[in-house]
């Protein structure tokens, strides 16, 4: 069984370390000290991900959580009422993902203390997950031997994520012609007009149960009385089906090419697949092994398909069957974020048993 006071102290110490994306060094040093105490060998890679390896028997298993937190994350102080931990002030709590880190560290400590046999373990604590899976996407495949992995970055206890979308980032630049809007508007080519004509041709939002697209940024114009010459559009298309995601990108391109041609404007259209999607069969052996592990602890497993992404997407791209599981919190990315101590204990107990199998 995990040691509750120790687990709780680790978590409370971690959440009081400010760690916005890109500034995870203090969290990394905290974890490094824990590794040293446990005599676990580790290194930082070229971008600051923390990688540790622990020998064992059988096939290696990857364990991962991310070290960064979203804003507002400065000066976090916890409030404990019974079984529930939440933030005292107008900040997040940071259970996403410091609960995951704490649970992994406690599980490793128990394995060491009790000298329990376990699989070879590869521990990766990543940086800048919240701002675009930046750390995980820069991992070197040579550093990872595991073919399977658990990533503790899901919310409600028992959740197993079995699908996440492919995501294309779309960047569009329109070049029209400036002119005085009152004196000679006929001489201008409005980049805003080109953009609005293109957007009117598109269906934006939820396309079907697997697919969405969104225009998040539209920038144009500098003065009220000038025909705007330039426009910048930042959009995205995502789907659990790669073919559908590509279809949305093609629709964007056709609509903007048509509008640019109509108004005789210049167009620079770029689309990049920046997130590799995945979809697991619920009956997959590894998925069912995870589910059985939850059931053995009287936790009802649930299978979710998400519209977002996590470090799992980067691991899958590297050829690893990685699965997002819950760390046990709720309302992440909000000032209402909370976690139950009993859930943290359950997840840690799950890990201890799973790592031995």
Buried (B, 14 or more C-beta within 10 A) or exposed (E): EBBBEBBBEBBBEBBEBBBBBBBBBEBBEBBBEBBEEBEBEBEBBEBBBBBBBBEBEEEBBBBBBBBBBBEBBEEBEBEEEEEBBBBEEEBBBBBBBBBBBBBBBBBBBBBBEEEEEBBBBBBBBBBBBBEBBBBBBBBEEEBBEBBBBBBBBBBEBBBBBBBBBBBBBBBBBBBBBBBEBEEEEEEBBBBBBBBBBBBEEBEEEEBEEBBBBBBEEBEBBEEEEBBBBBBBBBBBBBBBBBEBBBBBBEBBBBBBEBBBEEBEBBBEBEBEBBBBBBBBEEEBEBBBEBBEBBEEBEBEBBBBBBBEBBBBBBBBBBEBBBBBBBBBBBBBEEEEBBBBBBBBBBBBBBBBBBBBE
